[in-house]
């Protein structure tokens, strides 16, 4: 049985054949516009105000709707920036243009040359003198109230989503503005943008499961990077005072509304700074971007308003965890006593998790959901932070903060550990405490060259990581990371 889609596609192929018979190229190499659609509308408005004659333009875009009324056809055309109407009076068109008009389908790309005008309804239009076929679309666009609401189609075939839902394009324009704003801030504060390897011989810098690949020429397995950190800190050792990278990170882990296996991170490192200096950097950078986007320090996220006005509250990890869960992590020197206390408050305990992961579970269960407004959670247990410096007055606590907003972590920062012997001891302790095989499960692997770099000397340094996708979720009002990644990771269709 022939499907409806097959019928539509056959009709479009027949129209393509008719165009070819008329000597019309349905896929020309190029087309030169005189104006974008927005520029043409603005030119019309300026001409009306000045009282001058209506100018002629050449514009183009995708046909998104069509209305035929006898000898007149109204075509709505959208380019990358906006929409304009083509007013096609059949008596005004030459033969090739009439052939094109008869062969048009929704989704085709067309161009037109003609004078600007307004219809009786006041619609900015081009009084078409000549039509140009630019691309024949062979697939129908999805129906407005069916296919466009299908999340699977939207994420798997993002091009259809962008065609049908202009507001989605706005999200990704905003994404670009946010990333540009981050670069602008760091560039003007003496940071140098750099690139570090995506393929690495060790998966280091975070406790995460890596993606494994194989390099044929070198005859060795390699890993897609799980963090930017260790290579960037090598550059601080080498003499740069401030470096940053905005790059893709790959973690072979679960997928959720906050997690995608491939995501974008900002990491930056500043010599002669600590985590307090980095807090100020985060406040200034993020609040400045919010102000550029909205004209205020506030954004709407769902049914709430997030206020990014600096300074953000500084909240002590130990105090808030005790307040929310009744657990003082300094009171539990060994992991067994902590497990017992967590069971007493009704938590299921994974025996494979080390103390750092148990504390992280307490944080995500009892504390993070309460962080609606932007804030900093400061001074973490040493077990959770193998790359951070200890607080001078309390060696069981490190100088680390995480920034939260909308109940999500958006940034993570340390006063970076620069004692190579202490760093090696912590790496070894972390490997000893994990039950997972190196390079297979969530674990750190000792990067001997990084330790060698520290032995040459790294100045006191503040470091920062920002989850770009989560920040964009907050600032665009989206609740799923898939809505802010153009091509999210999806299971292959069977």
For each residue, the residues with C-beta under 8 A, 3 or more apart:
1:
2: 6 7
3: 6 7
4: 7 8
5: 8 9 140
6: 2 3 9 10
7: 2 3 4 10 11
8: 4 5 11 12 140
9: 5 6 12 13 138 139 140
10: 6 7 13 14
11: 7 8 14 15 105
12: 8 9 15 16 105 136 137 138 140
13: 9 10 16 17 138
14: 10 11 17 18
15: 11 12 18 19 103 104 105 136
16: 12 13 19 20 26 103 136 138
17: 13 14 20 21
18: 14 15 21 22 99 102 103
19: 15 16 22 24 25 26 99 100 103 133 136
20: 16 17 23 24 26
21: 17 18
22: 18 19 96 99
23: 20 96
24: 19 20 96 99 100 133
25: 19 28 133
26: 16 19 20 133 135 136
27: 134 135 136
28: 25 31 132 133 134
29:
30:
31: 28 60 111 132 134
32: 58
33: 36 58 59 60 111
34: 57 58 59
35: 39 40 43 57 58 59
36: 33 39 40 59 79 80 81 82
37: 40 41 59 61 77 78 79 81 82 83 84
38: 41 42 81 82
39: 35 36 42 43
40: 35 36 37 43 44 57 59 84 116 124 126
41: 37 38 44 45 82 84 124
42: 38 39 45 46
43: 35 39 40 46 47 55 57 116
44: 40 41 47 48 54 116 117 118 124
45: 41 42 48 49 124
46: 42 43 49 50
47: 43 44 50 52 53 54 55 116
48: 44 45 51
49: 45 46
50: 46 47
51: 48
52: 47 55
53: 47
54: 44 47 115 116 117
55: 43 47 52 115 116
56: 113 114 115 116 129
57: 34 35 40 43 113 114 115 116 126
58: 32 33 34 35 111 112 113
59: 33 34 35 36 37 40 77 79 84 111 112 126
60: 31 33 77 79 109 110 111 112 132 134
61: 37 77 78 79 83 84 109 110
62: 77 78 79 107 108 109 137 163
63: 66 75 76 77 104 105 106 107 108 109 110
64: 76 77 78 83 106 141
65: 75 76 106
66: 63 73 74 75 76 104 106
67: 73 74
68: 72 73 74
69: 72 73 74
70:
71: 89 90 91
72: 68 69 87 88 89 90
73: 66 67 68 69 86 88 90 101
74: 66 67 68 69 85 86 87 88 119 125
75: 63 65 66 85 86 88 104 110
76: 63 64 65 66 83 84 85 86
77: 37 59 60 61 62 63 64 83 84 85 86 110 112
78: 37 61 62 64 82 83 166
79: 36 37 59 60 61 62 82
80: 36 169
81: 36 37 38
82: 36 37 38 41 78 79
83: 37 61 64 76 77 78
84: 37 40 41 59 61 76 77 124 125 126
85: 74 75 76 77 119 123 124 125 126
86: 73 74 75 76 77 110 112 114 125 126 128 131
87: 72 74 114 117 119 125 126 127 128
88: 72 73 74 75 92 93 97 101 128 131
89: 71 72 92 93 127 128
90: 71 72 73 93 98 101
91: 71
92: 88 89 127 128 129
93: 88 89 90 97 98 101 128 129 130 131
94: 97 98 130
95: 98 99
96: 22 23 24 99 100 130 131
97: 88 93 94 100 101 128 130 131
98: 90 93 94 95 101 102
99: 18 19 22 24 95 96 102 103
100: 19 24 96 97 103 104 110 131 132 133
101: 73 88 90 93 97 98 104 131
102: 18 98 99
103: 15 16 18 19 99 100 133 136
104: 15 63 66 75 100 101 108 110
105: 11 12 15 63 108 136 137 140
106: 63 64 65 66 137 140 141
107: 62 63 137 139 140 141 163
108: 62 63 104 105 133 134 135 136 137
109: 60 61 62 63 134 135 137
110: 60 61 63 75 77 86 100 104 131 132 133 134
111: 31 33 58 59 60 131 132 134
112: 58 59 60 77 86 126 128 129 130 131 132
113: 56 57 58 128 129 130 132
114: 56 57 86 87 126 127 128 129 130
115: 54 55 56 57 126 127 129
116: 40 43 44 47 54 55 56 57 124 125 126 127
117: 44 54 87 125 126 127
118: 44 122 123 124 125
119: 74 85 87 122 123 125
120:
121:
122: 118 119
123: 85 118 119
124: 40 41 44 45 84 85 116 118
125: 74 84 85 86 87 116 117 118 119
126: 40 57 59 84 85 86 87 112 114 115 116 117
127: 87 89 92 114 115 116 117
128: 86 87 88 89 92 93 97 112 113 114 131
129: 56 92 93 112 113 114 115
130: 93 94 96 97 112 113 114
131: 86 88 93 96 97 100 101 110 111 112 128
132: 28 31 60 100 110 111 112 113
133: 19 24 25 26 28 100 103 108 110 136
134: 27 28 31 60 108 109 110 111
135: 26 27 108 109
136: 12 15 16 19 26 27 103 105 108 133
137: 12 62 105 106 107 108 109 140 141
138: 9 12 13 16
139: 9 107
140: 5 8 9 12 105 106 107 137
141: 64 106 107 137 160 163 164
142: 146 147 148 150 153 160 164
143: 146 147 148
144: 148 164
145: 148 149
146: 142 143 149 150
147: 142 143 150 153 160 164
148: 142 143 144 145 153 154 160 161 164 165
149: 145 146
150: 142 146 147 153 154
151: 154 155
152: 155 156
153: 142 147 148 150 156 157 160 161
154: 148 150 151 157 158 160 161 165 168
155: 151 152 158 161 482 488 490
156: 152 153 490 493
157: 153 154 160 161
158: 154 155 161 162 486 487
159: 162 163
160: 141 142 147 148 153 154 157 163 164
161: 148 153 154 155 157 158 164 165 168
162: 158 159 165 168 169
163: 62 107 141 159 160
164: 141 142 144 147 148 160 161
165: 148 154 161 162 168 169
166: 78 169 170
167: 170 171
168: 154 161 162 165 171 172 483
169: 80 162 165 166 172 173
170: 166 167 173 174
171: 167 168 174 175 472 476 478 483 484
172: 168 169 175 176 484 486
173: 169 170 176 177
174: 170 171 177 178 293 472 475 476
175: 171 172 178 179 472 476 484
176: 172 173 179 180
177: 173 174 180 181 289 292 293
178: 174 175 181 182 289 293 468 471 472 475
179: 175 176 182 183 246 468
180: 176 177 183 184
181: 177 178 184 185 285 288 289 292
182: 178 179 185 186 246 266 285 289 466 468
183: 179 180 186 187 193 246
184: 180 181 187 188
185: 181 182 188 189 284 285 288 289
186: 182 183 189 191 193 242 244 268 285
187: 183 184 191 193
188: 184 185
189: 185 186 242 281
190: 241 242
191: 186 187 242 243 244 268 270
192: 240 242 243 244
193: 183 186 187 243 244 245 246
194: 232 235 240 243 244 245
195: 245 247
196: 225 228 231 232 245 247
197: 200 225 231
198: 224 225 247 248 250
199: 213 215 222 223 224 225
200: 197 203 204 222 223 224 225
201: 220 222 223
202: 223 439 445 447
203: 200 208 210 223 224 225 226 439 445
204: 200 226 227 230 444 445 446 447 450
205: 225 226 227 228 229 230 387 447
206: 226 227 229 251 444
207: 356 357 430 442 443 444
208: 203 226 227 251 252 253 442
209: 251 252 253 440 441 442
210: 203 223 224 226 250 251 252 439
211: 223 224 250 251 252 261
212: 221 222 223 439
213: 199 221 222 223 224
214: 220 221 222
215: 199 218 219 220 221 222
216: 219
217:
218: 215 222
219: 215 216
220: 201 214 215
221: 212 213 214 215
222: 199 200 201 212 213 214 215 218
223: 199 200 201 202 203 210 211 212 213 226 439
224: 198 199 200 203 210 211 213 250
225: 196 197 198 199 200 203 205 228 247 249 250
226: 203 204 205 206 208 210 223 249 250 251
227: 204 205 206 208 230 249 265 267 465
228: 196 205 225 231 232 245 247 249 265 267 465
229: 205 206 232 233 267 387 463 465
230: 204 205 227 233 234 447 450
231: 196 197 228 234 235
232: 194 196 228 229 235 236 243 244 245 267 268 269 463
233: 229 230 236 237 269 416 450 453 458 461 463
234: 230 231 237 238 450 453
235: 194 231 232 238 240 243 269
236: 232 233 240 241 243 269 271 458 459 461
237: 233 234 453 454 456 457 458
238: 234 235
239:
240: 192 194 235 236 243 271
241: 190 236 270 271 272
242: 186 189 190 191 192 268 269 270 271
243: 191 192 193 194 232 235 236 240 268 269
244: 186 191 192 193 194 232 266 267 268 269
245: 193 194 195 196 228 232 266 267 268
246: 179 182 183 193 264 265 266 468
247: 195 196 198 225 228 264 265
248: 198 262 263 264 265
249: 225 226 227 228 262 263 264 265
250: 198 210 211 224 225 226 261 262
251: 206 208 209 210 211 226 261 263
252: 208 209 210 211 261
253: 208 209 259 261 442
254: 259
255: 259 260 261 489
256: 259 481
257: 479 480 481 482
258: 408 470 473 481
259: 253 254 255 256 263 481
260: 255 263 469 481 482 485 488 489
261: 211 250 251 252 253 255 489
262: 248 249 250 485 489
263: 248 249 251 259 260 467 468 469 481 485
264: 246 247 248 249 467 468 469
265: 227 228 246 247 248 249 465 466 467 468
266: 182 244 245 246 464 465 466 468
267: 227 228 229 232 244 245 463 464 465 466
268: 186 191 232 242 243 244 245 281 463 464
269: 232 233 235 236 242 243 244 416 461 462 463 464
270: 191 241 242 273 277 278 281 461 462 463
271: 236 240 241 242 459 460 461
272: 241 459 460 461
273: 270 277 278 460 461 462
274: 277 278 389 399 415 460 462
275: 278 279 378 388 399 400 401 413 414 415 462
276: 279 280
277: 270 273 274 280 281 462
278: 270 273 274 275 281 282 401 413 462 463 464
279: 275 276 282 283 312 314 376 378 401 413
280: 276 277 283 284
281: 189 268 270 277 278 284 285 462 464
282: 278 279 285 286 376 403 411 413 464 466
283: 279 280 286 287 310 311 312
284: 185 280 281 287 288 310
285: 181 182 185 186 281 282 288 289
286: 282 283 289 290 308 374 403 410 471
287: 283 284 290 291 297 308 309 310
288: 181 185 284 285 291 292
289: 177 178 181 182 185 285 286 292 293 475
290: 286 287 293 294 296 297 298 299 308 475
291: 287 288 294 295 296 297
292: 177 181 288 289
293: 174 177 178 289 290 299 475
294: 290 291 297 298 299
295: 291
296: 290 291
297: 287 290 291 294 307 308 309 310
298: 290 294 305 306 307 308 309
299: 290 293 294 305 306 308 474 475 477
300: 304 305 306 477
301: 304 305 306 406 474 477
302: 477 479
303:
304: 300 301 372 406
305: 298 299 300 301
306: 298 299 300 301 372 373 374 405 406 474
307: 297 298 373 374
308: 286 287 290 297 298 299 312 374 405
309: 287 297 298
310: 283 284 287 297
311: 283
312: 279 283 308 373 374 375 376 403
313: 373 375 376
314: 279 375 376 378 401
315: 319 320 371 375 376 377 378
316: 319 320 378 379
317: 320 321 363 377 378 379 380 381 397
318: 321 322 328 329 330 379 397
319: 315 316 322 323
320: 315 316 317 323 324 367 377
321: 317 318 324 325 327 328 329 362 363 366 367
322: 318 319 325 326 327 328
323: 319 320
324: 320 321 366 367 370
325: 321 322 345 362 365 366 367
326: 322 345
327: 321 322 331 332 338 341 342 345 362
328: 318 321 322 331 332
329: 318 321 332 338 359 362 381
330: 318 396 397
331: 327 328
332: 327 328 329 335 337 338 341
333: 337
334: 337 338
335: 332 338 339 354 355 358
336: 339 340
337: 332 333 334 340 341
338: 327 329 332 334 335 341 342 355 358 359
339: 335 336 342 343 349 351 358
340: 336 337 343 344
341: 327 332 337 338 344 345
342: 327 338 339 345 347 349 358 361 362
343: 339 340 346 347 349
344: 340 341
345: 325 326 327 341 342
346: 343
347: 342 343 361 362 365
348:
349: 339 342 343 353 358
350: 353 357
351: 339
352: 435 436
353: 349 350 357 358 361
354: 335 357 358 383 430 433 434
355: 335 338 358 359 381 383 433
356: 207 359 360 381 383 384 385 430 433
357: 207 350 353 354 360 361 442
358: 335 338 339 342 349 353 354 355 361 362
359: 329 338 355 356 362 363 381 383 384
360: 356 357 363 364 384
361: 342 347 353 357 358 364 365
362: 321 325 327 329 342 347 358 359 365 366 367
363: 317 321 359 360 366 367 368 377
364: 360 361 367 368
365: 325 347 361 362 368
366: 321 324 325 362 363 369
367: 320 321 324 325 362 363 364 370 371 377
368: 363 364 365 371 404 407 408 409
369: 366 407
370: 324 367 407
371: 315 367 368 375 377 404 405 407
372: 304 306 405 406 407
373: 306 307 312 313 405
374: 286 306 307 308 312 403 404 405
375: 312 313 314 315 371 403 404 405
376: 279 282 312 313 314 315 401 402 403 404
377: 315 317 320 363 367 371 380 401 402 403 404
378: 275 279 314 315 316 317 400 401
379: 316 317 318 391 397 398 399 400 401
380: 317 377 384 385 388 397 398 400 401 402
381: 317 329 355 356 359 384 385 396 397 398
382: 385 388 390 395 396 397 398
383: 354 355 356 359
384: 356 359 360 380 381 400
385: 356 380 381 382 388 398 400 414
386: 417 423 426 427 429 430 444
387: 205 229 414 416 417 423 426 463
388: 275 380 382 385 398 399 400 414 415 416 417
389: 274 398 399 414 415 416 417 418
390: 382 394 395 396 397 398 399
391: 379 394 395 397 398 399
392:
393:
394: 390 391 397
395: 382 390 391
396: 330 381 382 390
397: 317 318 330 379 380 381 382 390 391 394
398: 379 380 381 382 385 388 389 390 391 414 415
399: 274 275 379 388 389 390 391 414 415
400: 275 378 379 380 384 385 388 412 413 414 415
401: 275 278 279 314 376 377 378 379 380 412 413
402: 376 377 380 409 411 412 413
403: 282 286 312 374 375 376 377 409 410 411 412 413
404: 368 371 374 375 376 377 407 408 409 410
405: 306 308 371 372 373 374 375 408 410 474
406: 301 304 306 372 473 474
407: 368 369 370 371 372 404
408: 258 368 404 405 470 473 474
409: 368 402 403 404 412 467 470
410: 286 403 404 405 466 467 470 471 474
411: 282 402 403 464 465 466 467 471
412: 400 401 402 403 409 464 465
413: 275 278 279 282 400 401 402 403 462 463 464 465
414: 275 385 387 388 389 398 399 400 417 462 463
415: 274 275 388 389 398 399 400 460 461 462
416: 233 269 387 388 389 458 460 461 462 463
417: 386 387 388 389 414 422 423 426
418: 389 423 454 457 458 459 460 461
419: 422 423 454
420: 423 424 451 454 455
421: 424 425
422: 417 419 425 426
423: 386 387 417 418 419 420 426 427 451 454
424: 420 421 427 428 446 451
425: 421 422 428 429
426: 386 387 417 422 423 429 430
427: 386 423 424 430 431 444 446 451
428: 424 425 431 432 446
429: 386 425 426 432 433
430: 207 354 356 386 426 427 433 434 443 444
431: 427 428 434 438 443 444 445 446
432: 428 429
433: 354 355 356 429 430
434: 354 430 431 441 442 443
435: 352
436: 352 440 441 442 443
437: 440 441 443
438: 431 443 445
439: 202 203 210 212 223 443 445
440: 209 436 437 443
441: 209 434 436 437
442: 207 208 209 253 357 434 436
443: 207 430 431 434 436 437 438 439 440
444: 204 206 207 386 427 430 431
445: 202 203 204 431 438 439
446: 204 424 427 428 431 451
447: 202 204 205 230 450 451
448: 451 452
449: 452 453
450: 204 230 233 234 447 453 454
451: 420 423 424 427 446 447 448 454 455
452: 448 449 455 456
453: 233 234 237 449 450 456 458
454: 237 418 419 420 423 450 451 457 458
455: 420 451 452
456: 237 452 453
457: 237 418 454
458: 233 236 237 416 418 453 454 461
459: 236 271 272 418
460: 271 272 273 274 415 416 418
461: 233 236 269 270 271 272 273 415 416 418 458
462: 269 270 273 274 275 277 278 281 413 414 415 416
463: 229 232 233 267 268 269 270 278 387 413 414 416
464: 266 267 268 269 278 281 282 411 412 413
465: 227 228 229 265 266 267 411 412 413
466: 182 265 266 267 282 410 411 471
467: 263 264 265 409 410 411 470 471
468: 178 179 182 246 263 264 265 266 471 472
469: 260 263 264 472 473 481 484 485
470: 258 408 409 410 467 473 474 481
471: 178 286 410 411 466 467 468 474 475
472: 171 174 175 178 468 469 475 476 478 484
473: 258 406 408 469 470 476 478 479 480 481 483 484
474: 299 301 306 405 406 408 410 470 471
475: 174 178 289 290 293 299 471 472
476: 171 174 175 472 473 483 484
477: 299 300 301 302
478: 171 472 473 483 484
479: 257 302 473 483
480: 257 473 483
481: 256 257 258 259 260 263 469 470 473 484 485 488
482: 155 257 260 485 488
483: 168 171 473 476 478 479 480
484: 171 172 175 469 472 473 476 478 481
485: 260 262 263 469 481 482 488
486: 158 172
487: 158
488: 155 260 481 482 485
489: 255 260 261 262
490: 155 156
491:
492:
493: 156
494:
